């Protein structure tokens, strides 16, 4: 994989996060989308503005895990942004002035390139392990780490 050039003010780590092996993750499937480098929306809001067909192809050994999901339901997808840099710790985002630490951003450039989006199920074929979703902001073939139901009593912060 070729690395994108660092922007002014960005800081690279002095070690390679890909050599650290504290845990292992099994990818449960792949996310299918029309997006590739150069045309992918920057976030899920922008992805919804550019309507597209997107779906999950779940590993066939895991299709029983779809039991209980329904068309129209909101779910949270956790996915591995496999085509990004992992060695930038301070970034210069295009959408704001100055630099910011990676943990204050939703950027995919991070030591563990996990991303998450709340999406709505648009179709469901549990026999084939396909789950249609309303939008997504990742490249075609992005590895899927997990699917979780979106639950308002858990996922909304209480009013203070």
Secondary structure as UniProt FT lines:
FT   TURN            8..9
FT   STRAND          11..12
FT   HELIX           17..19
FT   STRAND          29..32
FT   TURN            37..39
FT   HELIX           44..49
FT   STRAND          54..58
FT   HELIX           60..66
FT   TURN            67..68
FT   TURN            71..72
FT   STRAND          74..80
FT   TURN            82..83
FT   STRAND          88..91
FT   TURN            94..95
FT   STRAND          100..101
FT   HELIX           102..104
FT   STRAND          114..125
FT   TURN            126..129
FT   STRAND          130..133
FT   TURN            140..141
FT   STRAND          142..149
FT   HELIX           152..155
//
